Amino acid sequence: MIFQHTYQLILDEKKTQTRRLVRENEVAVRGRNNRIDRVQINGRDKWRIGTTYAVQKGRSKPQIARIELIAINSQLVQNISTQDALAEGFNSRAEFFVMWRRIHGESLSLQRVWVLHFVLVGVGIVHDDYVVNLLTAQVSLLPQNGRRGETR
């Protein structure tokens, strides 16, 4: 996942939520207790609880950390609570909306968003064919497709 403006908040363990615009053809798949288990687009998983994702500073940039998705819900972005703004890494709702408008523009404050809750599971130094997780001291091989491989 790309966190161009907020990756440092993740590395500092201040950010444990992110909001992403709900796009056309994205659907919530519900599991136990009618909770969102995953988000799919055209029948394929986009985000799934229990899955780890790379944290990147930008498109085609190397992984700098890994997060595990622990919950998904949806809301209008304007309904963010103060507690959620803190989980986004900001000191207030107002501070959150300054960044939101910087990224998405003024007119998107009434949009529906996916709220992705996550935990930091690794901070990595990426080399050509492996990642060193600074939290666990594990070395993970990166296969040709760039996804996480076996651990040694």
C-alpha positions in Angstrom: 0.0 0.0 0.0 1.2 3.5 -0.8 1.5 5.9 2.1 3.3 8.8 0.3 2.4 11.4 2.8 2.1 9.4 6.0 4.6 6.5 5.9 6.7 8.1 8.7 3.6 8.0 11.0 3.5 4.2 10.4 7.2 3.7 11.1 6.7 5.8 14.3 3.8 3.5 15.3 1.4 6.5 15.5 -0.8 5.5 12.5 -2.9 2.3 12.8 -5.7 3.2 10.4 -6.0 4.5 6.8 -8.9 5.6 4.8 -9.2 4.8 1.1 -11.9 6.0 -1.2 -14.5 3.4 -2.2 -14.1 3.0 -5.9 -16.6 1.8 -8.5 -16.9 -2.0 -8.6 -15.4 -2.5 -5.1 -17.6 -4.6 -2.8 -17.5 -5.6 0.8 -17.6 -9.3 1.5 -19.0 -10.0 4.9 -18.1 -12.9 7.2 -19.0 -13.8 10.8 -21.2 -11.4 12.7 -21.8 -9.5 9.4 -18.4 -7.8 9.6 -16.4 -6.9 6.5 -13.9 -9.7 5.9 -12.4 -8.4 2.7 -12.9 -5.9 -0.1 -13.1 -7.2 -3.6 -13.0 -5.6 -7.1 -14.3 -7.6 -10.0 -14.3 -10.8 -7.9 -10.7 -10.5 -6.7 -9.5 -9.6 -3.2 -8.1 -6.1 -2.9 -7.8 -6.1 0.9 -8.4 -9.0 3.3 -8.2 -9.2 7.0 -5.2 -11.3 8.2 -3.1 -10.5 5.1 0.1 -8.5 5.3 0.9 -5.7 2.9 4.0 -3.8 1.9 4.3 -0.1 3.0 5.7 2.0 0.2 6.5 5.7 -0.1 5.1 5.7 -3.7 4.3 3.6 -6.7 7.2 1.5 -7.8 9.1 2.4 -4.6 10.6 -0.4 -2.4 8.9 -1.8 0.6 9.9 0.0 3.8 7.7 -1.9 6.2 4.9 -4.4 6.5 1.5 -4.1 8.0 -1.2 -6.7 8.8 -4.8 -5.8 8.2 -6.9 -6.5 11.3 -10.3 -4.9 10.5 -12.2 -3.2 7.7 -15.2 -1.0 7.9 -16.8 1.8 5.8 -18.0 5.3 6.6 -18.4 8.7 5.1 -15.0 10.4 5.6 -16.7 13.4 7.2 -17.8 11.1 10.0 -14.3 10.4 11.3 -14.1 10.7 15.1 -11.4 12.3 17.1 -10.2 8.9 18.2 -10.0 7.7 14.6 -8.1 10.9 13.7 -5.6 10.0 16.4 -5.4 6.4 15.0 -4.7 8.0 11.6 -1.6 9.6 13.2 -3.0 13.1 13.6 -3.6 15.3 16.7 -7.2 16.2 15.7 -10.0 15.9 13.1 -9.0 19.3 11.8 -5.4 18.2 11.2 -6.6 15.0 9.5 -8.8 17.1 7.1 -5.9 19.4 6.2 -4.0 16.4 5.0 -7.1 14.7 3.4 -7.8 17.9 1.4 -4.2 18.2 0.4 -4.3 14.6 -1.0 -7.9 14.4 -2.3 -9.2 17.9 -2.8 -12.0 19.9 -1.2 -14.9 18.1 -2.8 -14.1 14.6 -1.5 -15.0 15.2 2.1 -18.5 13.7 1.6 -17.1 10.5 0.0 -17.5 7.0 1.3 -14.3 5.4 2.4 -12.9 2.0 3.5 -11.4 2.3 6.9 -8.5 -0.2 7.1 -7.2 -1.0 10.6 -3.7 -2.4 10.8 -0.7 -3.3 12.9 2.9 -2.8 12.0 4.5 -6.2 11.7 7.9 -5.4 10.3 10.2 -2.5 9.4 12.5 -3.6 6.6 15.6 -2.8 4.8 15.0 -3.9 1.2 17.9 -5.2 -0.9 17.7 -6.6 -4.4 16.6 -10.1 -3.3 15.8 -10.0 0.4 14.3 -7.8 3.2 15.8 -7.5 6.7 13.0 -7.0 9.2 14.4 -4.7 11.9 11.7 -5.6 14.4 12.3 -9.4 14.3 15.8 -9.6 12.8 14.4 -12.1 10.2 15.6 -12.2 6.6 12.9 -12.8 4.0 13.7 -13.7 0.5 11.9 -11.8 -2.2 10.8 -14.0 -5.1 10.8 -12.6 -8.7 7.2 -11.2 -8.3 8.4 -9.0 -5.3 6.1 -10.7 -2.8 7.2 -11.9 0.6 9.0 -15.2 0.4 10.4 -17.8 2.8 12.1 -16.7 6.0 15.5 -17.9 7.1 
